[in-house]
Amino acid sequence: MTEVADSRGNERLEQALTLVKGLPPLSPMVRHLLAAASAPDDSTSLTEIAGMIERDPVTAGKVLALANSAFYARSAPILSIRQAVSRLGLNAIRNLVLSVSFSGHWNRIPTPAAWSTSRFNTHSIATAILAETIASALAPEKMELAFLAGLFHDLGRLIVAVLLRDEEETFRRLQQSEHVGLEWAESALLGFSHAELSAAIVASWKLPAPIEMAVRFHESPLDDPDRALSPGVPLCDIVHVADCYTDQQGLSISGSKAPEERTGRALEELGLGIDDADILPQFQDQLEVLMSIL
């Protein structure tokens, strides 16, 4: 597990981790899908997943809607969950179920009036989809990891918002630093950053270490000590660029647009060159379909 804070932030950090432990429990289906991400082999059965979905009417309806959407639809309409799961495949099913489940999960948490859980959900899902799309083109073996790292990269910001729901001024100062120097501001005011807290949460869920490290260094990928050891494009780079681009498009947690040069600099420094591929149209299509279903 990554080291999350020095002694200045110990008390605040303990408060934050206590809040995490007090969150509503994850559903058995979500726990199963997260555990599958840590499995040493592809042992997750589509039939098993279909059986779980069939017992959840809300999720079942959204799975059918996705299978029959323009993005996936072919000739005959899909009328059963098992057919839908077969058409969509494990990755698409996992992404939809986790997006649906976590969006509803976070909506049950008390946050400050200035915080928008809806924007948080949109930002997290958009970053996850774009990270997976980038990985599909540049590092296909990291697609599943990229989606999960993108989905959870800013989870620490949600917990910080809960922690500061009675400290409006401190929360406002952090919100103002969203696109420039956020980690520095958090460390100065709290003693730890949201990226460190996100990594601690991911580690507590026993997700794979590459996800933890990508989450921990998504704001500053060049600081990742494992970066040089990663074959191909590092996962932290993928999540960083996905995060920058979604912020630039106005899909940030605050709703404000990040400066375009931030994304351009990230692309140039990390050499991803996603503008040269079909990545962005794919991302926009998938995001539109998924958000219309959620």
Secondary structure by P-SEA (a helix, b strand, c coil): ccccccccaaaaaaaaaaaaaacccccaaaaaaaaaaacccccccaaaaaaaaaacaaaaaaaaaaaaccccccccccccaaaaaaaacaaaaaaaaaaaaaaaaaaaccccccccaaaaaaaaaaaaaaaaaaaacccccaaaaaaaaaaccaaaaaaaaaaacccaaaaaaaaaacccaaaaaaaacccccaaaaaaaaaaaacccaaaaaaaaccccccccccccccccccaaaaaaaaaaaaaaaccccccccccaaaaaaaaaaacccccccccaaaaaaaaaaaaaac
